[in-house]
Amino acid sequence: MSREAQFAAILDQLGYSFEAGLKLGGDYAATVRHEGVVYVSGQIPRIDEEVIHPGRVGSEVSLKDARTAAMVSALRCLALVREQVGSLDNIRAILRMTVFVQSAEAFTRQSEVANAASQVLYSVFGEAGAHTRTSVGVLRLPKNAPVEIDLIAAVT
């Protein structure tokens, strides 16, 4: 299955679509391309105007829903890189991903939330999806999002 088809299949499996476009807020660039690398600003799991599964993971948000939110955030990152370079086929490798999880005080499973986003990258890119990663729990995220992800990709 092609990268584009795998990307579409994951979105479809989750029951979401980016057909309405990706809403961005603020005075910043969603992506910056520099010398064969694309840097993606932090992406929350927003579909149209709605943040899916808002709240603190481990209290208002289940691990399962947080993992879904992480997948959507990772897919948003990929959609933005694709917009920058024209096709997912123009991505040579995913270099780095940082996953921020809005965590309840006792929640310590941030890496399990991040694993869902990593699985998206491996599913779409295979070995080119191998990446370094940091997952961290935070007190608050924009729009009460459960997850925010930024990403760095090598491109052609």
Backbone bond lengths (Angstrom), bond angles and torsions (degrees), N, CA, C in turn:
res aa  C-N    CA-C-N  psi(-1)  N-CA   C-N-CA  omega(-1)  CA-C   N-CA-C  phi
1 M - - - 1.444 - - 1.533 108.38 -
2 S 1.326 117.34 137.56 1.463 121.04 -179.44 1.526 110.90 -69.22
3 R 1.307 116.14 163.66 1.465 120.81 177.50 1.530 110.70 -59.99
4 E 1.329 116.49 -44.36 1.468 120.54 -179.85 1.532 110.78 -62.12
5 A 1.335 116.47 -42.17 1.461 120.62 179.78 1.525 111.09 -67.20
6 Q 1.332 117.30 -39.69 1.466 120.61 178.68 1.525 110.64 -65.94
7 F 1.344 116.84 -42.32 1.460 122.28 176.37 1.529 109.83 -56.72
8 A 1.342 116.49 -49.89 1.469 121.60 -179.07 1.527 111.05 -63.67
9 A 1.337 116.86 -38.53 1.463 120.74 -178.94 1.531 111.30 -65.40
10 I 1.326 117.26 -39.26 1.468 120.06 179.41 1.525 109.86 -66.34
11 L 1.335 116.97 -45.29 1.463 119.99 176.96 1.527 110.76 -58.30
12 D 1.329 115.81 -45.34 1.462 120.97 -179.29 1.529 111.08 -63.00
13 Q 1.331 115.99 -42.59 1.463 120.74 178.83 1.531 110.84 -60.37
14 L 1.329 116.20 -37.27 1.465 120.64 179.07 1.523 111.90 -76.54
15 G 1.347 116.04 -18.16 1.460 120.49 -179.99 1.517 113.46 84.94
16 Y 1.331 117.21 25.20 1.461 121.47 -178.82 1.519 110.92 -122.74
17 S 1.329 114.96 165.89 1.457 121.67 179.23 1.520 108.95 -147.34
18 F 1.314 116.31 147.83 1.462 122.42 174.18 1.524 110.97 -105.66
19 E 1.339 117.43 17.63 1.458 121.72 -175.76 1.525 112.87 -56.98
20 A 1.317 117.78 -31.74 1.464 121.14 179.73 1.526 111.93 -78.02
21 G 1.319 116.98 -1.73 1.463 121.03 -178.36 1.516 110.95 93.58
22 L 1.318 115.00 171.90 1.464 121.10 -179.56 1.516 109.11 -105.21
23 K 1.310 115.76 116.00 1.459 120.69 179.34 1.523 108.78 -77.68
24 L 1.310 114.87 131.08 1.461 121.70 175.97 1.522 107.40 -121.03
25 G 1.307 116.52 150.96 1.457 119.53 179.23 1.510 110.88 -129.91
26 G 1.333 115.70 141.96 1.456 119.17 175.29 1.511 113.23 101.74
27 D 1.301 114.28 174.12 1.464 122.51 -178.16 1.524 109.89 -100.14
28 Y 1.315 115.24 75.99 1.456 121.77 178.32 1.521 107.99 -152.25
29 A 1.305 116.31 164.64 1.460 121.16 176.30 1.530 108.73 -89.60
30 A 1.315 116.44 133.42 1.466 120.52 176.49 1.520 110.37 -65.79
31 T 1.341 116.15 -36.01 1.458 121.70 177.24 1.516 109.21 -140.11
32 V 1.316 114.85 151.37 1.465 121.94 171.85 1.518 106.23 -131.13
33 R 1.326 115.30 129.20 1.465 120.95 177.39 1.516 108.41 -106.71
34 H 1.353 115.20 128.38 1.463 120.37 -179.40 1.516 108.80 -146.57
35 E 1.324 116.37 119.70 1.467 123.08 174.19 1.531 113.37 45.73
36 G 1.316 116.30 54.70 1.454 120.67 174.75 1.507 115.68 78.83
37 V 1.320 117.21 12.52 1.456 121.57 178.63 1.523 108.53 -130.02
38 V 1.342 116.47 137.27 1.461 121.65 173.84 1.521 107.83 -112.97
39 Y 1.320 114.44 127.57 1.464 123.06 176.35 1.522 107.56 -103.61
40 V 1.330 116.74 128.20 1.458 121.57 -178.22 1.526 109.23 -109.02
41 S 1.330 115.63 126.74 1.469 120.87 174.83 1.524 110.03 -62.39
42 G 1.319 115.85 157.32 1.458 121.45 -179.08 1.515 112.80 -53.63
43 Q 1.332 115.14 133.94 1.457 122.33 -179.02 1.519 109.97 -119.34
44 I 1.327 114.43 128.49 1.459 120.40 174.80 1.529 108.25 -96.91
45 P 1.316 118.60 163.47 1.467 120.91 -176.17 1.539 111.59 -79.64
46 R 1.318 114.57 71.99 1.465 120.14 -178.59 1.528 109.09 -104.17
47 I 1.323 114.80 131.42 1.459 122.82 172.10 1.521 105.67 -118.00
48 D 1.321 115.96 119.98 1.462 121.86 -173.00 1.531 108.05 55.85
49 E 1.320 118.15 -117.66 1.470 122.28 -179.17 1.531 112.76 -98.71
50 E 1.320 117.12 -2.48 1.464 121.06 -170.49 1.524 112.92 -107.05
51 V 1.328 115.82 130.24 1.463 121.68 170.22 1.523 106.30 -83.54
52 I 1.338 115.88 123.64 1.459 118.02 -179.25 1.525 110.20 -81.80
53 H 1.310 115.41 142.28 1.468 124.15 178.07 1.531 112.82 52.74
54 P 1.331 118.73 53.20 1.461 119.27 -179.90 1.527 112.21 -66.05
55 G 1.318 114.92 152.23 1.459 120.41 175.41 1.511 113.00 124.07
56 R 1.300 113.21 -175.54 1.459 122.57 -175.46 1.531 109.92 -89.82
57 V 1.332 115.59 126.27 1.463 121.03 -179.38 1.531 108.92 -71.35
58 G 1.321 114.64 132.19 1.456 119.81 -178.89 1.518 112.44 99.89
59 S 1.328 116.88 -10.52 1.469 119.69 172.27 1.533 109.00 -130.40
60 E 1.338 118.82 -70.88 1.471 120.08 179.76 1.532 113.06 -82.99
61 V 1.314 118.21 -22.19 1.466 123.06 -174.66 1.526 109.68 -121.27
62 S 1.326 116.27 129.29 1.469 121.01 178.74 1.519 110.30 -74.36
63 L 1.317 115.72 162.16 1.455 121.36 175.42 1.533 109.62 -59.09
64 K 1.311 117.58 -43.01 1.465 121.40 -179.66 1.531 110.80 -59.42
65 D 1.329 117.27 -47.77 1.465 120.28 -179.99 1.529 111.50 -66.99
66 A 1.315 117.41 -35.34 1.465 120.78 177.25 1.528 110.30 -64.56
67 R 1.322 116.67 -38.84 1.467 120.54 177.59 1.526 110.84 -64.44
68 T 1.317 117.26 -40.13 1.471 120.77 175.60 1.521 110.06 -62.23
69 A 1.328 116.65 -44.35 1.466 121.00 178.39 1.527 111.11 -60.15
70 A 1.325 117.11 -39.65 1.469 121.10 178.37 1.520 110.71 -64.93
71 M 1.311 116.93 -38.74 1.463 120.38 178.20 1.531 110.57 -63.56
72 V 1.320 116.34 -44.54 1.467 120.14 179.09 1.528 110.55 -63.47
73 S 1.314 117.50 -41.71 1.470 120.53 178.30 1.525 111.01 -62.35
74 A 1.325 117.45 -42.35 1.470 121.04 178.29 1.525 110.48 -64.14
75 L 1.322 117.29 -41.84 1.464 121.11 178.09 1.523 111.29 -63.43
76 R 1.329 116.97 -37.21 1.472 120.06 175.75 1.526 110.37 -62.33
77 C 1.333 116.41 -42.26 1.474 119.82 177.05 1.517 110.52 -58.35
78 L 1.322 116.64 -46.14 1.459 120.32 -179.71 1.522 111.87 -64.62
79 A 1.319 116.85 -39.37 1.463 120.30 178.29 1.523 110.77 -61.85
80 L 1.311 117.47 -37.22 1.461 120.98 179.08 1.528 111.68 -71.33
81 V 1.332 117.13 -39.10 1.461 118.88 176.01 1.531 109.13 -64.35
82 R 1.318 116.76 -43.76 1.471 120.76 178.11 1.525 110.89 -57.80
83 E 1.319 116.47 -41.97 1.461 121.06 177.26 1.533 111.08 -60.54
84 Q 1.305 116.67 -37.47 1.463 122.18 -179.39 1.529 112.25 -72.38
85 V 1.352 118.09 -37.87 1.463 121.11 -172.30 1.529 114.24 -113.05
86 G 1.327 118.21 -2.20 1.456 121.28 172.95 1.511 116.62 95.66
87 S 1.313 118.23 -25.80 1.464 121.20 -177.68 1.523 109.20 -166.15
88 L 1.320 115.56 149.66 1.463 119.36 174.20 1.528 111.22 -64.14
89 D 1.323 117.35 -22.38 1.462 120.98 177.66 1.522 112.36 -68.36
90 N 1.326 117.57 -15.91 1.467 121.63 178.46 1.527 112.72 -89.34
91 I 1.320 116.39 5.99 1.464 121.19 174.88 1.529 107.60 -94.72
92 R 1.327 115.97 117.48 1.471 120.97 -179.99 1.521 111.31 -77.82
93 A 1.344 115.86 -40.87 1.464 119.55 -177.02 1.524 109.64 -164.32
94 I 1.314 114.81 149.99 1.463 120.85 169.37 1.525 105.39 -91.22
95 L 1.315 116.25 121.54 1.460 120.72 -174.71 1.521 113.16 -92.10
96 R 1.327 116.22 -43.36 1.468 119.16 -172.03 1.514 110.10 -153.85
97 M 1.327 115.61 146.36 1.458 122.10 174.05 1.526 108.09 -140.60
98 T 1.332 115.13 137.48 1.457 120.96 173.21 1.524 107.51 -117.78
99 V 1.324 116.17 131.21 1.453 122.33 -177.31 1.533 108.29 -119.53
100 F 1.319 114.94 117.19 1.460 121.83 176.70 1.520 107.40 -101.65
101 V 1.330 117.37 130.26 1.458 122.36 -178.20 1.524 108.22 -120.36
102 Q 1.341 116.43 120.96 1.465 121.01 175.16 1.533 106.44 -71.33
103 S 1.316 116.48 105.24 1.459 121.76 -166.12 1.518 113.34 -111.56
104 A 1.334 114.50 141.13 1.458 120.64 168.55 1.526 107.45 -65.90
105 E 1.309 115.88 158.51 1.466 120.94 -173.58 1.526 113.12 -53.25
106 A 1.319 117.92 -42.56 1.464 120.81 -175.39 1.535 112.94 -92.28
107 F 1.326 119.08 -0.46 1.467 121.47 -176.34 1.520 110.30 -75.57
108 T 1.337 116.46 127.07 1.472 121.29 -178.22 1.531 112.81 -129.55
109 R 1.328 117.06 17.53 1.464 119.81 -174.91 1.539 111.58 -105.46
110 Q 1.331 116.79 35.80 1.464 121.38 -179.86 1.528 111.51 -57.28
111 S 1.324 117.08 -38.75 1.473 119.63 -178.62 1.528 111.32 -64.97
112 E 1.323 117.89 -31.41 1.466 120.39 177.36 1.520 111.28 -70.08
113 V 1.329 117.27 -34.43 1.467 121.14 173.53 1.532 108.52 -64.66
114 A 1.317 116.28 -47.98 1.460 121.48 -178.87 1.526 111.96 -62.50
115 N 1.336 117.65 -32.28 1.462 120.55 179.66 1.528 111.87 -57.60
116 A 1.326 117.72 -33.68 1.464 120.42 179.53 1.524 110.41 -64.10
117 A 1.325 117.05 -40.49 1.465 120.51 177.32 1.518 110.54 -68.05
118 S 1.317 117.44 -40.49 1.466 120.97 177.49 1.524 110.83 -61.55
119 Q 1.323 116.88 -39.26 1.463 120.50 178.67 1.525 111.35 -62.12
120 V 1.328 117.47 -36.28 1.467 120.87 175.90 1.525 109.64 -60.48
121 L 1.323 116.90 -46.92 1.457 120.74 -177.48 1.531 111.54 -63.48
122 Y 1.332 117.30 -42.06 1.463 120.73 177.01 1.530 111.26 -66.59
123 S 1.322 117.03 -38.96 1.466 120.48 -179.85 1.521 111.75 -63.31
124 V 1.313 116.76 -40.63 1.463 121.12 -177.11 1.522 111.49 -79.62
125 F 1.332 118.15 -40.91 1.466 121.67 -169.70 1.523 115.63 -111.63
126 G 1.304 119.41 -7.25 1.459 119.78 -175.12 1.518 109.82 61.75
127 E 1.324 117.30 -137.91 1.471 121.10 -178.35 1.529 113.11 -60.80
128 A 1.315 117.92 -28.24 1.471 120.54 176.73 1.523 111.28 -67.75
129 G 1.326 116.53 -12.22 1.463 121.14 176.86 1.514 113.52 -88.28
130 A 1.350 117.67 -3.54 1.465 120.59 177.02 1.524 107.97 -63.81
131 H 1.315 118.10 132.78 1.464 121.72 -172.15 1.520 110.26 -149.64
132 T 1.324 114.81 159.34 1.455 119.02 168.62 1.517 107.01 -83.46
133 R 1.333 116.02 156.99 1.459 118.21 -174.29 1.513 111.27 -153.99
134 T 1.312 114.08 144.57 1.450 121.62 168.68 1.516 107.65 -126.34
135 S 1.331 116.44 135.48 1.463 120.74 172.98 1.520 107.13 -123.41
136 V 1.325 114.68 135.62 1.460 119.24 -174.86 1.521 109.74 -143.95
137 G 1.332 115.22 144.02 1.462 121.27 175.11 1.515 109.83 -89.20
138 V 1.335 115.97 137.92 1.460 121.57 -179.98 1.522 109.81 -130.88
139 L 1.334 115.79 162.03 1.462 121.61 -178.68 1.520 112.29 -72.41
140 R 1.328 118.47 -45.75 1.469 123.14 -177.13 1.515 110.41 -143.05
141 L 1.346 114.83 150.98 1.457 121.92 172.80 1.530 108.76 -129.88
142 P 1.336 117.12 158.77 1.465 120.01 -179.96 1.528 112.11 -55.55
143 K 1.331 115.50 142.17 1.471 122.82 175.98 1.521 112.88 59.93
144 N 1.322 117.09 20.96 1.466 122.72 -178.44 1.530 112.21 62.18
145 A 1.335 116.31 26.78 1.459 120.65 179.31 1.521 110.75 -65.34
146 P 1.324 117.63 145.05 1.459 119.59 178.06 1.529 112.51 -77.53
147 V 1.348 116.17 -22.90 1.460 121.91 -173.68 1.523 109.21 -144.93
148 E 1.320 116.31 146.12 1.458 121.98 168.50 1.521 107.32 -138.03
149 I 1.335 115.81 135.75 1.463 121.18 -176.92 1.515 110.01 -128.03
150 D 1.351 115.87 135.23 1.451 119.74 165.86 1.515 108.42 -117.50
151 L 1.333 115.68 160.50 1.459 119.84 -169.01 1.516 110.25 -148.63
152 I 1.326 116.02 149.06 1.468 122.57 174.60 1.520 107.17 -126.99
153 A 1.351 115.56 130.54 1.468 120.66 -177.71 1.521 110.81 -130.58
154 A 1.328 116.46 141.55 1.480 122.13 171.32 1.517 106.96 -86.78
155 V 1.334 116.33 133.76 1.460 121.07 -175.29 1.527 111.24 -131.39
156 T 1.322 115.29 163.61 1.468 120.10 176.79 1.513 109.77 -91.53
